[in-house]
Structures are given as structure tokens and as C-alpha cells.
Amino acid sequence: MSGVRQQDVCEVFCFNEEKVERLKSEVKITDGLATVFKALADDTRIKIVYALSREELCVCDVSSIIGSTVAAASHHLRFLKNIGLAKQRRQGKMIFYSLDDDCVTTIIDSALNHFRHNNQKKGKRIE
């Protein structure tokens, strides 16, 4: 096996047929989930999602937070809305965005906790 270190793989190939068959069916529920994580894999969008997890914000607020143009912020917000992570509401001439539900906040908070925990294990200090 090229590129695979011997200590990272089983020495013999055998598998638990019952587990494999059960989990092959179960993992199908993750179809489409990668879209959410691809959206969150962008540094700018993760900052936007984090900010929205704390407060409802207008497009101008978001552009100021991420240091971009209103057009760029609007593009990211529209993308997040289209994949179901954010929602918008109009108030007069303003458009306000918030996260679609508390599940998105839970994802962000869990990822941050994991990140902090891993860095603490490595002796790194994260603010």
C-alpha cells in the first residue's frame, strides 16, 4: 500500500460482517451533510456563522465584522441562507440575518470546544 504506514492499518484483512452491514445502512443519513461542513470550512463564512450564533446582524454589520464589502458579505450570507444555515428578515430598508436554528449554534460551539480541548492537550493557549 503506497502512502500508508504499516502501523496505521490492520495486519490482516477481516471485518465484522454484522457491524458493517448495519452501519452501511446507517451512514446513508449523512448524505448531503458534507455541504454544511464545506460551508463552514471557509474562514470568512465560519466567522459569519459564529457572529450570527451570538446576535442577529444586518448585512452592513457583517461586512464590518469580517472586513469586507457589503457585496461580499451579502454573497456569503445568501450562500448560507441557500443551504439552510441562515435566515433573513426585512425591517424597513434593512435586511437582518440570523442562524436558521439552534442546531447550527450547537455545531459551532461544539467545534470550538473540540478545538480548545485539542489545543490544551498540545499545550497551546487559545483565547
NUTOR-612967 format. One record per residue (C-alpha): residue in three letters; z, x, y. Coordinates in pm, 1 decimal. Layout:
residues N
node res=ALA | w=Z | u=X | v=Y
...
end
This chain:
residues 127
node res=MET | w=0.0 | u=0.0 | v=0.0
node res=SER | w=-112.6 | u=165.5 | v=317.4
node res=GLY | w=122.7 | u=143.1 | v=614.7
node res=VAL | w=412.5 | u=4.4 | v=407.6
node res=ARG | w=709.6 | u=225.6 | v=338.9
node res=GLN | w=833.6 | u=219.3 | v=-20.6
node res=GLN | w=1191.0 | u=131.1 | v=79.2
node res=ASP | w=1064.2 | u=-183.0 | v=259.2
node res=VAL | w=915.3 | u=-354.4 | v=-46.8
node res=CYS | w=1027.4 | u=-458.8 | v=-393.2
node res=GLU | w=956.9 | u=-204.6 | v=-663.2
node res=VAL | w=821.1 | u=-476.5 | v=-892.3
node res=PHE | w=641.1 | u=-797.7 | v=-803.7
node res=CYS | w=819.4 | u=-1108.9 | v=-922.6
node res=PHE | w=924.3 | u=-1421.9 | v=-738.5
node res=ASN | w=1144.8 | u=-1725.5 | v=-775.3
node res=GLU | w=890.4 | u=-1997.1 | v=-850.2
node res=GLU | w=1126.3 | u=-2285.8 | v=-764.1
node res=LYS | w=1217.2 | u=-2140.8 | v=-421.6
node res=VAL | w=859.9 | u=-2050.3 | v=-341.5
node res=GLU | w=720.7 | u=-2395.5 | v=-425.8
node res=ARG | w=995.2 | u=-2574.4 | v=-230.4
node res=LEU | w=959.0 | u=-2352.9 | v=75.4
node res=LYS | w=578.3 | u=-2362.7 | v=71.6
node res=SER | w=609.0 | u=-2735.4 | v=137.9
node res=GLU | w=889.9 | u=-2699.7 | v=390.8
node res=VAL | w=723.1 | u=-2436.4 | v=609.1
node res=LYS | w=443.2 | u=-2680.1 | v=691.8
node res=ILE | w=671.0 | u=-2838.8 | v=954.4
node res=THR | w=625.4 | u=-2522.0 | v=1162.6
node res=ASP | w=252.3 | u=-2587.8 | v=1211.6
node res=GLY | w=186.8 | u=-2576.1 | v=1585.9
node res=LEU | w=523.7 | u=-2419.4 | v=1666.8
node res=ALA | w=362.7 | u=-2085.6 | v=1749.9
node res=THR | w=217.8 | u=-2247.5 | v=2063.3
node res=VAL | w=569.5 | u=-2282.7 | v=2204.7
node res=PHE | w=656.0 | u=-1922.0 | v=2131.2
node res=LYS | w=323.0 | u=-1796.7 | v=2267.7
node res=ALA | w=402.8 | u=-1977.3 | v=2592.6
node res=LEU | w=746.2 | u=-1818.2 | v=2602.2
node res=ALA | w=605.2 | u=-1473.7 | v=2517.6
node res=ASP | w=465.9 | u=-1441.7 | v=2871.1
node res=ASP | w=713.4 | u=-1267.6 | v=3108.0
node res=THR | w=627.3 | u=-1492.1 | v=3401.3
node res=ARG | w=649.9 | u=-1814.9 | v=3204.1
node res=ILE | w=981.7 | u=-1719.2 | v=3044.4
node res=LYS | w=1122.4 | u=-1663.9 | v=3394.2
node res=ILE | w=991.9 | u=-2003.7 | v=3499.8
node res=VAL | w=1134.9 | u=-2174.1 | v=3192.3
node res=TYR | w=1469.2 | u=-2000.9 | v=3244.2
node res=ALA | w=1478.8 | u=-2114.1 | v=3609.1
node res=LEU | w=1383.7 | u=-2468.7 | v=3508.5
node res=SER | w=1658.9 | u=-2464.7 | v=3247.2
node res=ARG | w=1902.9 | u=-2427.0 | v=3535.0
node res=GLU | w=1750.2 | u=-2656.7 | v=3800.8
node res=GLU | w=1464.6 | u=-2888.5 | v=3881.0
node res=LEU | w=1230.1 | u=-2697.2 | v=4112.6
node res=CYS | w=926.9 | u=-2767.3 | v=4326.8
node res=VAL | w=615.2 | u=-2554.1 | v=4289.6
node res=CYS | w=699.1 | u=-2360.5 | v=4608.4
node res=ASP | w=1047.1 | u=-2278.2 | v=4472.3
node res=VAL | w=894.2 | u=-2147.2 | v=4151.3
node res=SER | w=636.5 | u=-1934.8 | v=4334.0
node res=SER | w=915.9 | u=-1778.2 | v=4542.6
node res=ILE | w=1133.1 | u=-1711.3 | v=4236.5
node res=ILE | w=856.0 | u=-1537.4 | v=4042.4
node res=GLY | w=698.2 | u=-1372.5 | v=4346.3
node res=SER | w=354.9 | u=-1526.2 | v=4309.1
node res=THR | w=118.7 | u=-1750.5 | v=4496.2
node res=VAL | w=167.7 | u=-2125.3 | v=4482.2
node res=ALA | w=-162.2 | u=-2148.1 | v=4292.0
node res=ALA | w=-43.1 | u=-1904.9 | v=4022.7
node res=ALA | w=291.8 | u=-2083.2 | v=3988.1
node res=SER | w=111.7 | u=-2416.7 | v=3967.5
node res=HIS | w=-113.9 | u=-2280.2 | v=3692.9
node res=HIS | w=186.0 | u=-2169.8 | v=3482.7
node res=LEU | w=369.2 | u=-2498.0 | v=3542.0
node res=ARG | w=63.2 | u=-2701.5 | v=3444.5
node res=PHE | w=32.2 | u=-2494.9 | v=3125.3
node res=LEU | w=399.1 | u=-2557.2 | v=3040.5
node res=LYS | w=352.4 | u=-2927.5 | v=3109.5
node res=ASN | w=38.5 | u=-2948.0 | v=2894.3
node res=ILE | w=213.7 | u=-2803.8 | v=2589.4
node res=GLY | w=514.6 | u=-3030.5 | v=2637.1
node res=LEU | w=776.0 | u=-2782.6 | v=2760.7
node res=ALA | w=794.4 | u=-2913.6 | v=3117.7
node res=LYS | w=750.3 | u=-3241.2 | v=3300.5
node res=GLN | w=680.0 | u=-3322.5 | v=3662.9
node res=ARG | w=761.9 | u=-3590.7 | v=3915.1
node res=ARG | w=628.4 | u=-3657.7 | v=4262.2
node res=GLN | w=857.2 | u=-3714.9 | v=4557.1
node res=GLY | w=651.8 | u=-3778.2 | v=4867.6
node res=LYS | w=434.3 | u=-3471.6 | v=4918.6
node res=MET | w=635.9 | u=-3257.6 | v=4677.3
node res=ILE | w=588.9 | u=-3205.1 | v=4303.5
node res=PHE | w=906.7 | u=-3120.5 | v=4114.2
node res=TYR | w=920.4 | u=-2971.6 | v=3766.7
node res=SER | w=1194.8 | u=-2974.2 | v=3507.5
node res=LEU | w=1211.0 | u=-2898.8 | v=3138.4
node res=ASP | w=1096.6 | u=-3177.3 | v=2911.6
node res=ASP | w=1427.0 | u=-3198.0 | v=2725.0
node res=ASP | w=1748.1 | u=-3013.6 | v=2643.5
node res=CYS | w=1592.6 | u=-2860.5 | v=2331.7
node res=VAL | w=1394.7 | u=-2620.2 | v=2549.5
node res=THR | w=1716.5 | u=-2510.8 | v=2723.8
node res=THR | w=1874.6 | u=-2457.1 | v=2381.9
node res=ILE | w=1583.1 | u=-2233.5 | v=2278.2
node res=ILE | w=1620.5 | u=-2022.4 | v=2594.7
node res=ASP | w=1998.9 | u=-1997.5 | v=2570.5
node res=SER | w=1983.2 | u=-1908.4 | v=2200.2
node res=ALA | w=1721.6 | u=-1639.6 | v=2264.3
node res=LEU | w=1932.9 | u=-1493.2 | v=2545.9
node res=ASN | w=2243.6 | u=-1491.4 | v=2326.7
node res=HIS | w=2050.0 | u=-1318.2 | v=2049.6
node res=PHE | w=1907.4 | u=-1063.0 | v=2295.3
node res=ARG | w=2252.5 | u=-987.3 | v=2440.3
node res=HIS | w=2411.4 | u=-964.5 | v=2095.7
node res=ASN | w=2146.7 | u=-721.3 | v=1968.6
node res=ASN | w=2177.2 | u=-504.6 | v=2277.6
node res=GLN | w=2556.4 | u=-497.2 | v=2249.0
node res=LYS | w=2521.7 | u=-380.4 | v=1888.6
node res=LYS | w=2299.2 | u=-99.8 | v=2015.4
node res=GLY | w=2547.1 | u=-12.7 | v=2290.4
node res=LYS | w=2324.4 | u=-131.4 | v=2574.6
node res=ARG | w=2475.3 | u=-322.0 | v=2863.8
node res=ILE | w=2281.0 | u=-629.3 | v=2974.9
node res=GLU | w=2371.9 | u=-823.3 | v=3288.7
end
